[in-house]
Amino acid sequence: MKQYSLSLLEKVSNEIQIIDLEEDDIYNKCVKTISLIESTFNELKAYISEYSFTDEAEEIQFFKEIKPQIFSKLIYYSSIYKFEMNRPTASDIVQKTYIHKQLGKLKDFFDSNIDFYRYYRAGKTDFDRYYFLRGKQGIHLNLDSFYLERDPLFTTGYDFKVARILANDKLIIYLNTELAKLEHVLNTPIETFNLPKAKETWTDSKVALIELIYAIHTSGSINHGKSDIKKLTAYFEQVFNIELGDVYRTYLEIRGRKGSRVQYLDELRKKLIARMDEADSL
């Protein structure tokens, strides 16, 4: 069960990353991603509905750790789609008010579930049998209305809450990023660069270039480290004839990689050393 579920999670995560990098329009990105996750979620649901857990520990692990990881992605992208669809096309002040209102709703969820937040964040297991085993609703706790629509074979009282916690963590980052754009980026004019007449075209992946930009920015190699990410990104986009979209969100995905988080830089180092070694052998 664990191997199957984690394989499914890895597959959907990789496909989401592809959509995120290839689709710049936020609405199309959300629609494609939600469709992908719903299909994956239904596949997982069908599998678990026919599966017999070996013991309570395995069932708890699935509903506490595995299912929420996939479900949280569905909640996250659905929330972004709803947020963007209802986002006012008005002044910066009106948009800031709208974003603060959404952040307030996330805080309300936190406040109304503070006890469970503390339990989950602390890594406690005392009540796992009541929270994450099916048919264990004897304890009186604050359940969401979503719980009333549950499939008893695929839902416990609290796997949804864990998914909401994971989704809300990402939503807070997304909303604060949008807020920062309004407060800082939108009011900052982009510099006009003296660029070569003939542009070169970047032919590797967007995420590779973003990884390179962040590495250069971190090293302080340009303008003695005084050039910010926004300006560097705009420059590279013009030089290499490419649109990189939301580089900060891609950077967050790079940070979240398993194994090597700087895959492109590692590959550059490997290839350059190989070239030098080859030249030495001539």
Secondary structure, DSSP 8 states (H G I E B T S, - for coil): -HHHHHHHHHHHHHHHHHHHHH---HHHHHHHHHHHHHHHHHHHHHHHHH---SSHHHHHHIIIIIHHHHHHHHHHHHHHHHHHHT---S-HHHHHHHHHHHHHHHHHHHHHTHHHHHHHHTT--TTHHHHSSTT---S-----GGGGG--TTT--SSHHHHHHHHHHHHHHHHHHHHHHIIIIITTS--------SS-----S-HHHHHHHHHHHHHHT-SGGGTS-HHHHHHHHHHHTT-----HHHHHHHHHT-SS-S-HHHHHHHHHHHHHHHHHHT-
